[in-house]
Amino acid sequence: MKEIYLDNAATTFMPPEVIDIMERYSGTDYGNPSALYEKGRNSRKALDHVRGIIADTVNAREDEIIFTSGGTESDNWAVKCIPYLEALRKGMSSAHIITSSIEHHAVLNPLRQLEDIGYNVTYLPVDRYGRVSPKDFGKALRHDTVFATIMTANNEIGTVEPVNELAGIAKKAGIVFHTDAVQAYGHIPVDVKESGIGMMSVSAHKFHGPRGCGFMYISKELKSMWESEIELPLIAGGGQEYGLRSGTENLASIAAMGKAAVMSCREVEKDGDYVRTLREYCYDKLKKNIPEITMNGDPVNRLPGNLNISIKGIEARSLMLLAGEQGLYISTASACSQKDTHSSHVLKAIGLSSAQAGEAIRISVCRYNTREEIDDAVKILSGLVNKLRSYGGY
């Protein structure tokens, strides 16, 4: 059975060039970067080289890039540590945080934990396209606001947020601004200096790198501010990663991530144009073959490869499972919440009813997908939709 993978927002495959790098640093070049002998020094050089590569892709300094296990760890680090540090630095007994109602659960769940111990959190609404209003963001600022976290692009509906404008407002108010860029990095241009963000989370497996690896950008300005007054380690130990995250570095995955980053970012705009054209081709074909479908999310300000649609008269999870039996892989929401029986919080936030949210599927294409795959996918989906609608008396 031929497989058609159109769930690249969930995870991506690693091309041979990336696998070769991972095998090299798992096999022959496996030295501990902290060791002082030659094999260790060579690993340290490789680690520093990758750090420089990653820094260049986002216009950062090398010492502003901290390697982590991925987006969830990085998000938790930012959300759980920074409000505490800022409140402590500013001598506040309570602290206020601003976020959006459509963040990933790696942000929302830690925030709820903070609420349980006394922090105040404002969850900004979004418009029907999933966009946060800079005006609403500015109005939400309070005298005790210490931290804001707004994702660069949404993982379910693909909407790209006005992060540069939001970060500018936060910086002017003296607020630390963090963004979850897990879905954005490697797919749209990201420039931390131009945007003015203070912190950013990225995960390698979203741009054809390995799972369990990612990085956090922390501006030198913020690091210097905290280090001058209080300790900042996420994980205490041997002092790796500038003393912020101790533990022997996962060099094989980090090196593979560096290769994936180069391949994804070197022609990000050209690749984005191709992927966007493929997504639009897919949507046009679906509209021609399946009546009564609607796109969810911003039709313009969205990730190139993301297509989230509601198909009237079908149950999305059934469609997803039946498609999988024919070798077509799509999703209904974030892969992290596939087992959740509740409706998507993102789709509810943009005004969809429970019924409409239950009819939504997500198709996410990448630069390796083809028009032929889209043609086959549309054929499979249109046939299954007709079958499911006939069962429901559509």
MOQUIUR-V122371 format. One record per pair of residues at least 6 apart in sequence whose ideal C-beta (glycine too) atoms are under 6 Angstrom apart, sorted by the first residue. I is the first residue (numbers start at 1). J is the second residue. Records with the same first field share a line. If there is no record, write none. Layout:
I->J + J
This chain:
1->327
2->327
3->327
4->328 + 373 + 376 + 377
5->329
6->330 + 363 + 365 + 377
7->329 + 330 + 331 + 364
8->364 + 366
9->155 + 364
10->331 + 335
11->205
12->208
14->208
15->208
18->256 + 259 + 260
21->255 + 256 + 259
22->252 + 256
25->251 + 252 + 255
26->252
31->39 + 40 + 43
32->40 + 248
33->43 + 44 + 47 + 249
43->251
46->255
47->249
50->254 + 255 + 258
51->62 + 65
52->62
53->258
54->65 + 215 + 261
55->62 + 65
57->261 + 265
58->190 + 192
59->191 + 192 + 193
60->192 + 217
61->220
64->217 + 218 + 219 + 220
65->215
66->216 + 241 + 244 + 245
67->215 + 254
68->74 + 214 + 216
69->212
70->203 + 214
71->182 + 201 + 203 + 214
72->106
74->201 + 214 + 216
75->106 + 107 + 180 + 201
76->110
77->234
78->178 + 199
79->107 + 110 + 111
80->110
82->147 + 176
83->95 + 97 + 146 + 147
85->226
86->146 + 147 + 176
87->95 + 146
89->229
92->144
94->144
95->119 + 144 + 146
96->120 + 142 + 144 + 145
97->121 + 147
98->122 + 140 + 148
99->123 + 149
100->124 + 132 + 150
101->123 + 125 + 349
102->126 + 130 + 154 + 346 + 349
103->151
104->155 + 180
107->149 + 180
111->121
115->121
122->140
124->132 + 136
126->132 + 349
128->350 + 351
129->159 + 298
130->154 + 157 + 159 + 297 + 350
132->150 + 161
134->162 + 165 + 166
137->166 + 169
138->169
141->173
145->175
147->176
148->170 + 175 + 177
149->178
150->161 + 166
151->180
152->163 + 179 + 181 + 184
153->160 + 183 + 184 + 303
155->183 + 334
156->333 + 334 + 346
157->296 + 297 + 308
158->297 + 302 + 303 + 306
159->297 + 298 + 302
160->301
163->179 + 195
164->195
167->177 + 195 + 196 + 197
168->196
170->177
171->196
176->198
177->197 + 198
178->199
179->197 + 200
180->201
181->200 + 202
182->203 + 206
185->202
186->207 + 264
187->303
189->268
192->217
198->219 + 222
199->218
200->217
201->216
202->214 + 215
203->214
204->210 + 213 + 214 + 257
205->211
207->260 + 264
208->260
209->256 + 257 + 260
210->253 + 256
213->253 + 257
226->232
233->244
234->244 + 245
235->245 + 246 + 247
236->246
237->246 + 247
238->246
239->246
240->246
271->367
272->304
275->304 + 305 + 365 + 367
276->304
278->365
279->305 + 307 + 365
281->374
282->374
283->307
285->378
286->378
289->378 + 382
290->382 + 385
292->312
293->309 + 311
294->310
295->309
296->308 + 360
297->308
305->364 + 365 + 366
306->364
307->363
308->362
310->356 + 359 + 360
311->359 + 385
313->389 + 392 + 394
314->359 + 385 + 388
316->332 + 358 + 359 + 360 + 361
317->332
319->384
320->330 + 332
322->384
323->330 + 380
326->380
328->377 + 380
330->361 + 363
331->362
332->361
333->344
343->354 + 357
344->357
347->357 + 360
